[in-house]
Amino acid sequence: MSAHRHGCTFGPGYFRIVLADGTRVRSAGWRAVSLDPGRSYELMPADYALRAVALDRGHHRLRLEYAPEGLRAAAMVSAIAWAAWVGAAVVFLRRLRSNPSTA
């Protein structure tokens, strides 16, 4: 679970997990993923500033994930930049080894 703090509230026929993690709680990157086949969970606002998952009675296994939009694109840009940097370093070192007098 990505949240630093969580709390639980009970009521007639339901159980609610409440997330609290600063400003990231209300961002659109949160989702609740079921670890049991055939189940789905909905993340909803709770107490004006938090997020919650409503659960029926019974056993539940779920994972709360935080992946903001643009995360994949940012990871790809970072990977390409690192590959370019490593490639440039390899080219520089090969040139330095082949002609040490130009260094």
C-alpha positions in Angstrom: 0.0 0.0 0.0 1.4 3.4 -1.0 -0.4 5.4 1.7 1.5 6.2 4.9 -1.5 6.2 7.1 -4.8 4.4 6.9 -7.9 4.0 9.1 -10.9 1.9 9.2 -14.5 2.7 10.0 -17.4 0.3 10.5 -21.1 0.6 9.8 -24.1 -1.6 9.3 -23.1 -4.0 6.6 -20.0 -2.3 5.4 -16.4 -1.6 6.2 -14.5 1.4 4.9 -10.7 1.8 4.5 -9.7 5.5 4.6 -6.4 6.7 3.2 -4.5 9.7 4.4 -1.3 10.7 2.7 -1.1 14.5 2.2 -2.0 15.9 -1.2 -1.6 12.7 -3.2 -4.7 11.1 -1.7 -7.0 13.2 -3.8 -5.1 12.9 -7.0 -6.4 10.8 -9.9 -3.5 8.4 -9.8 -5.0 6.2 -7.0 -6.8 2.9 -7.8 -7.9 -0.1 -5.9 -7.0 -3.4 -7.5 -8.6 -6.7 -6.5 -6.3 -9.6 -5.7 -9.3 -12.0 -6.0 -10.7 -12.8 -9.5 -14.1 -11.5 -10.3 -14.1 -8.6 -7.7 -13.7 -4.9 -8.4 -13.4 -2.1 -5.9 -14.2 1.6 -6.3 -12.1 4.4 -4.8 -14.3 7.2 -3.5 -13.9 10.5 -1.7 -14.2 10.3 2.1 -14.4 13.1 4.7 -13.8 15.8 2.1 -10.0 15.3 1.9 -9.4 11.5 1.9 -10.1 8.5 -0.2 -12.0 5.3 0.9 -12.8 1.9 -0.4 -16.3 0.5 0.6 -16.3 -3.2 1.3 -19.1 -5.6 1.9 -18.9 -8.1 4.8 -16.5 -10.9 4.2 -12.9 -11.5 3.3 -11.3 -9.1 0.8 -7.8 -8.9 -0.7 -7.0 -5.7 -2.5 -4.0 -3.6 -3.4 -4.0 0.2 -3.4 -1.8 1.6 -6.1 -0.7 5.1 -6.9 0.5 5.8 -10.4 -0.1 9.3 -11.6 -0.7 10.1 -15.3 2.5 10.6 -17.2 4.5 8.2 -15.0 5.2 5.8 -17.9 6.2 8.7 -20.2 8.5 10.1 -17.6 10.1 6.7 -17.0 10.7 6.3 -20.8 12.2 9.8 -21.1 14.5 9.0 -18.2 15.5 5.7 -19.6 16.3 7.2 -23.0 18.3 10.0 -21.3 20.3 7.4 -19.3 20.9 5.3 -22.4 22.2 8.4 -24.3 24.4 9.4 -21.5 25.9 5.9 -21.2 26.3 5.7 -25.0 28.2 9.1 -25.0 30.4 7.9 -22.1 31.3 4.7 -24.0 32.1 6.6 -27.2 34.2 9.1 -25.3 36.2 6.4 -23.4 36.8 4.4 -26.7 38.1 7.6 -28.4 40.3 8.3 -25.3 41.8 4.8 -25.3 42.4 4.8 -29.1 44.1 8.2 -29.2 45.4 9.2 -25.7 47.4 12.1 -27.0 44.3 14.2 -27.7 43.1 14.1 -24.0 
